[in-house]
Amino acid sequence: MKKWAEFLDKYMPGADKTDGGYVYGYGAAQTLAKVLEMCGDDLTRANVMKQAASLKDFTPDTLLPGVKINTSATDFAPIAQLQMQRFKGQKWELFGEIISGDVPSE
C-alpha cells in the first residue's frame, strides 16, 4: 500500500485516500499491465484474453500479503483468499491466517 500512497501523492495530490475506488483502480491497472506484459508483442484480443486467464500468483501492491491473483481457462475469479478482520474500538484489525475460499471441484 505504500507504493499506492506514493503514487496517489505524486499524481493525485489531495485525493481522498479513504476512497476505495482509487485502491481498486490502481490494483486493476497493475493487473492489466501484467496481462499486457505477458502478451509480449501479440496484442490481439485472443491473446489478451488467453493471458488474462493465465495469471499465476500475481500480487498487485494493493492486496494483503499472502493474497494472490490466479486465473485459468475454467476459473476467471481472480481472488480466492481472504483474511478475517474485526472492529476494535476505533479501527479494523486483521487476525488469523490467510484463508482459501476455493471450492473443491466435484
Summary of the structure (lengths in Angstrom):
residues: 106
radius of gyration: 16.3
end to end distance: 37.2
largest distance: 51.8
contacts: 220
relative contact order: 0.12
helix: 36%
strand: 16%
